Amino acid sequence: GFTRLFQARGFLTPDEFALVRRLYLRLRSHLPPPEIILHLHAPLATVQQRFAARARPLELTRPEDLPLLEQFIEAWLSDASGSMLMRIDASQDEPDYRHALAVLDHVPDAPPAG
């Protein structure tokens, strides 16, 4: 998501983006797919509020980037085959996401590798 955003914003040239993509694909080809991908999501307005509340001195993304970043993440998730995808509602205002991540208590353990 962020790499595509950086290309869209002009931080990466097409050649630089292609290089990063080739590196990503090469690394992924040598690794098994993740057993599980956790996608914590919240309505865009909530994400924008949290983004503003962070008040970091340096941000590479801007509030107006958030809808595009969300599209890029959704596109990546749609291509993430071979992994269990859990979408977790993180819209409750909890800095530690304890409530949202409690759902993990109900995920069965993965079978042993090998």
N, C-alpha and C positions, 0 to 999 in steps of 0.2 A: 503494500500500500504506500508506504512512505517513499520508496524508490520511484514509483510511478508518479507520485505527487511532485517529487523533486524534478523529474523530467518535465512534467506539465508546467511547473513554475520556472523552468529555464535554468535550474541549478545543475542539471546534467544535460550534456549534448546527446543527440541520438547515439553516437558512437560510445559515449560513456555509459549510457543506459544499456546498450547492447552488451558491453563488457560485463557490467554488473549482473545482467540476466544470465549470460553464459556461465559466470562464476556460480551463481545460485543453482542453475541446473546441473552443473558439474558436481557441486557439493551434495545436492539432493540425490543424485544418482548413486552416490556411495553410502547413503544412509537409508535405513528403513523409514517408511512414513511414520509420523507420530501416531502413537496409539490413540490419542485423543487430542482434539483441539477444542479449547474453551473459548467461546466467543461471548464475552460480556458485552451486552448491548443496552442502550437506553435511548429514549427519544432524542432527536437532534437538539431540541431546546435544552434538555437536561445536560447533554454533552457540552453545549455552548456555555451554559452557566458554570459548569465545572472547569472548563477551559479558562474562562475569565477569572475564576476564583483562585486558580493556581498562581497567577501573577508572577510568573518566572521572569527573571531579568533577560533571558535569551530564549526566544521561541523561533524555531525554523518554520513552523506552521502558523497560519493566521486563522482567526475565527471563520473567515469566509472560505477556508480550505476544507472545513469539516465535512460538508456534504460530498465533495469530491473524494475525500479520503474514505468516507463511508462506502462510496461506490467501488473504489479500488479494493477495499477489504472484502466486500461482498463478492466481487469477481474472483479474488484469490480463494475465498472459501468455496466457491462453486467448483473450482478446479482441484480442490484438496481431496482427491479420491484416496481410498485406502485408509482413511482415518475416521474414527468416530467423531462426529461434530456435536458438541453440546452448546446450545445457545442458552445463555443464562441472563435473565432479566436483572440488570444492575441499576435499575432506575431509582431504587431507594437511595437516599442520601447517606451513605455510610463510607467514610474514608477508607476503611479496611475491607470492605466488600464481604464481611463475615456472613451476612444473611444470604447474599447471592451465591457464595461459594459453598454454603452448607449442603447444596445439592450434591456435592462430590461425595458426601457420606453414603450416597445411594448408588454410586458407580461400582460395578463389580471389579475386582482386581483382574488385571490382565493375566492371561496364562503365561507361564514361564517361557522365556525365549529359548529357542534351540530345539 
